Amino acid sequence: MDKKSSIPDGYQTVMPYLILKNAQEFIEFTENVFNAVEIKRNRQMRDEKTIMHSEIQIGGNTIMFADSTEQFAPQPGGLFIYVDDADETFKKAIANGASVINEVADQSYGRSGGVEDSNGNSWWITSVK
């Protein structure tokens, strides 16, 4: 049996799993900036605000995440993302609360810049020249 065939549809072999200070804010940021689609959400029974597990898809790729708790400290990540227009997406990220890590500039691999979202994740926004 081919290993890939045992992976459920919509999932990759390796996926980021982030533990975040504010998972709901992460969902809104990714929807507004990268057109993410939330595909799954489970809430903790004792607290309807705590997201115990959620998944978004951006361009067919899944990112899993949850709110941090006393048991699970925040674990933000670094994400590299290809977009059609790095300059435009960078501006949308800033308008949605991200801070600048590196301004968008021409690189050998494309036009790229870095931002940090309110959960401490770094996003390396890149478009191919």
C-alpha positions in Angstrom: 0.0 0.0 0.0 1.3 3.5 -0.9 2.0 5.5 2.3 0.4 8.6 0.7 -2.9 6.8 0.2 -3.2 6.3 4.0 -3.2 10.1 4.6 -6.7 11.6 4.8 -7.8 13.9 2.0 -6.8 17.5 2.6 -3.8 16.7 4.7 0.0 16.6 4.0 2.6 14.2 5.3 4.0 17.0 7.6 1.9 19.8 9.0 2.6 22.6 11.4 0.9 22.4 14.9 1.0 25.7 16.7 0.1 26.4 20.3 -1.1 30.0 20.5 -2.0 32.7 23.0 -5.2 33.6 21.0 -6.2 31.0 18.4 -9.3 32.9 17.4 -7.2 35.9 16.6 -4.9 33.6 14.5 -8.0 32.4 12.5 -9.1 36.0 11.8 -5.6 37.1 10.8 -5.1 34.2 8.4 -8.6 34.6 6.9 -8.1 38.3 6.3 -4.5 38.1 5.0 -4.1 34.7 3.3 -7.8 33.8 2.5 -7.6 30.9 4.9 -10.6 28.6 5.4 -11.3 27.1 8.8 -12.0 23.5 8.3 -12.3 22.1 11.9 -12.7 23.4 15.5 -13.1 21.7 18.8 -13.8 23.7 22.0 -12.9 22.8 25.5 -15.9 21.6 27.4 -15.4 23.8 30.5 -14.6 27.0 28.6 -16.4 27.8 25.3 -13.7 30.3 24.4 -10.7 27.9 24.5 -10.0 26.3 21.1 -8.6 22.8 21.9 -7.9 22.0 18.3 -8.6 23.8 15.0 -7.4 23.6 11.5 -7.2 26.0 8.6 -6.3 25.5 5.0 -4.4 28.0 2.9 -3.9 27.0 -0.7 -4.8 23.4 0.0 -2.3 23.2 2.9 -3.4 22.5 6.5 -2.2 24.2 9.6 -3.3 22.8 12.9 -3.3 24.8 16.2 -4.8 25.2 19.6 -5.0 27.8 22.4 -2.3 27.6 25.0 -3.2 26.4 28.4 -1.5 25.9 31.8 -0.4 22.5 30.5 0.6 23.6 27.0 2.7 26.8 26.8 2.6 28.9 23.6 4.7 27.5 20.8 4.5 29.9 17.8 6.2 29.0 14.5 7.9 30.3 11.5 6.0 29.9 8.2 7.1 30.5 4.7 4.2 31.3 2.3 4.1 31.8 -1.5 1.5 34.4 -2.6 0.7 36.1 -5.9 1.8 39.5 -4.7 4.2 39.8 -1.7 3.9 43.6 -1.5 0.1 43.5 -1.4 -0.1 40.6 1.1 2.6 42.2 3.3 0.4 45.4 3.4 -2.7 43.4 4.4 -0.7 41.6 7.1 0.4 45.0 8.6 -3.2 46.3 8.3 -4.3 43.3 10.3 -2.0 43.8 13.2 1.3 42.2 12.2 4.6 43.9 12.9 7.5 44.2 10.4 10.4 41.8 10.7 11.9 42.7 7.2 10.4 45.0 4.6 9.6 43.4 1.3 12.6 43.3 -1.1 13.9 41.5 -4.1 15.8 38.3 -3.1 17.5 35.7 -5.3 14.4 33.4 -4.8 11.7 36.1 -5.3 10.2 39.1 -3.7 10.0 38.5 0.0 9.4 40.2 3.4 8.7 39.1 7.0 6.1 39.9 9.5 5.2 38.7 13.0 1.5 38.2 13.9 0.1 38.9 17.3 0.7 35.3 18.4 4.4 35.6 17.7 4.4 33.6 14.5 6.8 34.8 11.8 5.5 34.8 8.2 7.9 35.0 5.3 5.7 36.3 2.6 7.1 35.6 -0.9 6.1 35.9 -4.5 8.2 34.5 -7.4 9.7 37.1 -9.7 
